[in-house]
Amino acid sequence: MGFQTEFNSVCKFKSEQELFELLEYGRGKMVKQGFRVFPTGQKVIAYTPDNVAVAIVKIVASIAEINFQGQEVTEVEMQLIRKLNEEESRVQTALADEMFFGDQAQE
């Protein structure tokens, strides 16, 4: 048992539904497996499950717990600051692929 640190600039969704709710309603949450540390109060880039940058969000809460099934999970609540335009998305997606996501595929 231990905490895994997330990238300070990355908030990657695994669920299209969680991402849709954030973009549609301006607030949302995602659930991650394991205990993780998210930078509460910080603005980060949100990515789709396909690693495409879509928005700037603010982390408003990060709650690590053991759920009723006995699994370690972290719930992250966030507020939509704004959606990225096409150019911003293209640049952030390319940078994240080089800095974060591209390396994970090779490990």
N, C-alpha and C positions, 0 to 999 in steps of 0.2 A: 504494500500500500504506500502510495506517495503521490505527490502532486506533479503533474506534467505542465511545464510552462508553454503557453501559446505564443506565437509571434506577436509582437506588439502592434503590427500593422495589418494583421490578417485575421479575418473572421470568416471561415469557410463553412458554408451550409452543406449538410449531407442530405437534407430533405427539401425537395422542391416546395412542399406545402408550407414549411416554416418560412422559407424565403418569400413565397407569395404573400403570406400574411403580413410580413414586415413591409413589403413594398406596397401592398394594398391599403393597410390600415395605419402605417406610420410607426407602429410599435409591434414588437414580436419577441419570440424567444426561440432558442434552439436548445436541444439536449445533446450533450456529448458524452461518450462513454469514458469512464475513468475520472479521477479527480484532476481537474485542470485549473490553472490560474489565468483568469482573464483580467485585463487592466481596467477595472471599474472606473468610470468617469472619463476614459480616454476615447477619442474618435479613432476608428479603424476602417479599413476597406473591407466590404463584404463581398464574398465570392460565391458564385453558383457551385453546384456539385461538379460542374465541368471546368472549374478553375477560371471562370470569366468574372472580372471585376464589374460590379453592378452599382454599388452605392457606397456612400460614407455613412456610417452609423456610429452612435455613441453607446458604449456599454454602460447600462444603468445598474445592473446587478449581476453577480456571479455567485451561484449557490452550489457548493459541492456537498453531496450527501450519498447515503446508501439508501436506495429505493426499497419498495416493499418486496421486490424480487431478490433482494440481497446484492444488487449490482451497484458498483460505484459509478455515479453519474454527476455531471455538472450541468446545471441549467443556467443559461446566459440570457438575460433580458436586455433588449436594446431598443433604441429609438432611432428612427430614420432621420438623418440630417438632410440628405438629398441624394437623388439618383445621379450617377455619372453620365456625362454625355458620351457620344460615340468615341471621340478622340481620347478623352480621359480613360475610358474603359480599355481601349486598345493599348495605350501606353502602360497602364497599371497591370493589365493582364500579361503583357510581355515581360515586364520587370519581375512580377511574381513568379512567372514560369522560370526565369533565369535564377532568381534568388531562392525560391522555396520549393515549388512544385516539381520542377524539372529534376532536381536532385533526388527527390523521394522515389521517383520512378526507377532510378538506377540502383537504389539500395536493396 
